């Protein structure tokens, strides 16, 4: 596996937070993280976000929502089919004449 240059390590914050880095890549990023304030801040923020997402739960939608969405879809004007937008061109034959 090819190790990344130091400048490329900045893009690994999300992968690091999600424990998606392994072996040499993880060790290289952790060395970089020890002295990069911007990556430290981003890792902190991403960890907080991941923790919030982990605590999220799905809620049951209100009883009439499905009917409201389907009714709104029925009232919404639809786009024309893509084929109707792109009519085939009629090409006429052009006779080439030699340059004089």
Helices and strands as residue ranges (DSSP letters): G 6-12, H 13-17, H 23-33, H 37-55, H 65-75, H 82-85
